[in-house]
């Protein structure tokens, strides 16, 4: 199984800290099957995924849905 690292970047359009916290809590709760490293600077959120590519793909889809829900 291929392994690697993928980095995704999100922007907090809402500008609310509560939304970032809710987003990160949901990420921690729902994506617990792959290694995740998150960095937040201002409104920018960077998430690095490392692990098998099939799990990275699954995590990517879930991250996009969570970002749409919390960061718009």
VEXGU-304381 format. One record per residue: residue in three letters; y, x, z of N, C-alpha, C in turn; residue number from 1. Coordinates in steps of 0.2 Angstrom, whole numbers, plus 5000, padded with zeros to 4 digits. Example, Ala and Ser with C-alpha at 12.3 -4.5 7.8 and 13.67 -1.06 7.14 Angstrom:
REM residues 2
code; nyy; nxx; nzz; cayy; caxx; cazz; cyy; cxx; czz; pos
ALA; 4972; 5066; 5039; 4978; 5062; 5039; 4984; 5066; 5039; 1
SER; 4989; 5064; 5035; 4995; 5068; 5036; 5000; 5064; 5039; 2
//
This chain:
REM residues 72
code; nyy; nxx; nzz; cayy; caxx; cazz; cyy; cxx; czz; pos
UNK; 4994; 5004; 5000; 5000; 5000; 5000; 5006; 5004; 5000; 1
UNK; 5011; 5003; 4996; 5017; 5007; 4995; 5021; 5006; 5001; 2
UNK; 5024; 5011; 5003; 5029; 5011; 5009; 5036; 5014; 5006; 3
UNK; 5041; 5012; 5009; 5048; 5014; 5008; 5053; 5012; 5012; 4
UNK; 5059; 5013; 5010; 5065; 5010; 5014; 5070; 5007; 5009; 5
UNK; 5072; 5001; 5012; 5077; 4997; 5008; 5083; 4996; 5012; 6
UNK; 5089; 4996; 5010; 5095; 4995; 5013; 5099; 4989; 5010; 7
UNK; 5101; 4984; 5015; 5104; 4979; 5012; 5111; 4978; 5016; 8
UNK; 5116; 4976; 5012; 5123; 4975; 5015; 5125; 4968; 5015; 9
UNK; 5128; 4966; 5021; 5131; 4959; 5021; 5138; 4959; 5024; 10
UNK; 5142; 4954; 5022; 5149; 4954; 5024; 5150; 4947; 5028; 11
UNK; 5153; 4948; 5034; 5154; 4942; 5038; 5160; 4938; 5035; 12
UNK; 5159; 4934; 5031; 5165; 4930; 5028; 5169; 4926; 5033; 13
UNK; 5165; 4923; 5038; 5168; 4919; 5043; 5173; 4922; 5048; 14
UNK; 5172; 4929; 5049; 5176; 4933; 5053; 5175; 4931; 5060; 15
UNK; 5170; 4927; 5062; 5168; 4926; 5069; 5162; 4930; 5072; 16
UNK; 5164; 4933; 5077; 5159; 4937; 5081; 5153; 4933; 5083; 17
UNK; 5154; 4927; 5085; 5148; 4923; 5087; 5143; 4922; 5081; 18
UNK; 5146; 4922; 5075; 5141; 4921; 5069; 5137; 4927; 5068; 19
UNK; 5140; 4933; 5069; 5136; 4939; 5068; 5131; 4940; 5074; 20
UNK; 5133; 4938; 5080; 5128; 4938; 5085; 5122; 4933; 5084; 21
UNK; 5123; 4927; 5081; 5118; 4923; 5080; 5114; 4925; 5074; 22
UNK; 5117; 4928; 5069; 5113; 4931; 5063; 5108; 4936; 5066; 23
UNK; 5111; 4941; 5070; 5107; 4947; 5072; 5101; 4944; 5077; 24
UNK; 5102; 4939; 5081; 5097; 4936; 5085; 5092; 4933; 5081; 25
UNK; 5094; 4930; 5076; 5089; 4926; 5071; 5085; 4932; 5068; 26
UNK; 5088; 4937; 5066; 5084; 4943; 5062; 5079; 4945; 5067; 27
UNK; 5081; 4947; 5073; 5077; 4950; 5078; 5071; 4945; 5079; 28
UNK; 5072; 4938; 5080; 5067; 4933; 5081; 5062; 4932; 5075; 29
UNK; 5065; 4932; 5069; 5061; 4929; 5063; 5058; 4935; 5059; 30
UNK; 5061; 4941; 5060; 5058; 4947; 5056; 5056; 4952; 5061; 31
UNK; 5050; 4951; 5063; 5047; 4956; 5068; 5041; 4959; 5066; 32
UNK; 5040; 4959; 5059; 5034; 4962; 5056; 5035; 4969; 5052; 33
UNK; 5042; 4971; 5053; 5044; 4977; 5049; 5049; 4980; 5053; 34
UNK; 5050; 4987; 5052; 5055; 4991; 5056; 5062; 4989; 5053; 35
UNK; 5066; 4988; 5057; 5073; 4986; 5055; 5078; 4990; 5059; 36
UNK; 5083; 4992; 5056; 5089; 4996; 5059; 5095; 4992; 5057; 37
UNK; 5099; 4990; 5061; 5106; 4987; 5060; 5112; 4990; 5062; 38
UNK; 5117; 4990; 5058; 5123; 4993; 5060; 5129; 4988; 5058; 39
UNK; 5133; 4987; 5063; 5139; 4983; 5062; 5145; 4987; 5063; 40
UNK; 5150; 4986; 5058; 5156; 4990; 5058; 5161; 4985; 5055; 41
UNK; 5165; 4982; 5060; 5170; 4977; 5058; 5166; 4971; 5055; 42
UNK; 5168; 4969; 5049; 5164; 4963; 5046; 5158; 4965; 5042; 43
UNK; 5157; 4972; 5041; 5151; 4974; 5037; 5145; 4975; 5041; 44
UNK; 5139; 4972; 5039; 5133; 4973; 5042; 5128; 4976; 5037; 45
UNK; 5125; 4982; 5040; 5120; 4986; 5035; 5114; 4985; 5039; 46
UNK; 5109; 4983; 5035; 5102; 4982; 5038; 5097; 4987; 5034; 47
UNK; 5094; 4991; 5037; 5089; 4995; 5034; 5082; 4993; 5036; 48
UNK; 5078; 4992; 5031; 5071; 4990; 5032; 5066; 4996; 5030; 49
UNK; 5061; 4997; 5034; 5056; 5002; 5032; 5049; 4999; 5033; 50
UNK; 5045; 5000; 5029; 5038; 4998; 5029; 5035; 4996; 5022; 51
UNK; 5029; 4993; 5022; 5026; 4991; 5016; 5031; 4987; 5012; 52
UNK; 5031; 4988; 5005; 5035; 4985; 5000; 5034; 4977; 5000; 53
UNK; 5028; 4975; 5001; 5027; 4967; 5001; 5031; 4964; 5007; 54
UNK; 5031; 4968; 5013; 5034; 4965; 5019; 5042; 4966; 5018; 55
UNK; 5044; 4971; 5015; 5051; 4972; 5013; 5054; 4966; 5009; 56
UNK; 5050; 4964; 5004; 5052; 4959; 5000; 5052; 4952; 5004; 57
UNK; 5047; 4951; 5008; 5047; 4945; 5012; 5054; 4945; 5017; 58
UNK; 5055; 4951; 5020; 5061; 4951; 5024; 5067; 4950; 5021; 59
UNK; 5067; 4953; 5015; 5074; 4952; 5010; 5075; 4945; 5009; 60
UNK; 5070; 4941; 5007; 5071; 4934; 5006; 5074; 4930; 5012; 61
UNK; 5071; 4932; 5018; 5073; 4929; 5024; 5080; 4931; 5026; 62
UNK; 5081; 4937; 5025; 5088; 4940; 5027; 5093; 4936; 5023; 63
UNK; 5092; 4935; 5017; 5097; 4932; 5012; 5098; 4925; 5015; 64
UNK; 5093; 4921; 5017; 5093; 4914; 5019; 5097; 4914; 5026; 65
UNK; 5096; 4919; 5030; 5099; 4919; 5037; 5107; 4921; 5036; 66
UNK; 5108; 4925; 5031; 5115; 4927; 5030; 5119; 4921; 5027; 67
UNK; 5116; 4917; 5022; 5119; 4911; 5020; 5120; 4906; 5025; 68
UNK; 5116; 4906; 5030; 5117; 4901; 5035; 5122; 4903; 5040; 69
UNK; 5123; 4910; 5042; 5127; 4912; 5048; 5133; 4915; 5046; 70
UNK; 5133; 4918; 5040; 5139; 4923; 5038; 5144; 4920; 5033; 71
UNK; 5143; 4914; 5031; 5147; 4911; 5026; 5153; 4907; 5029; 72
//
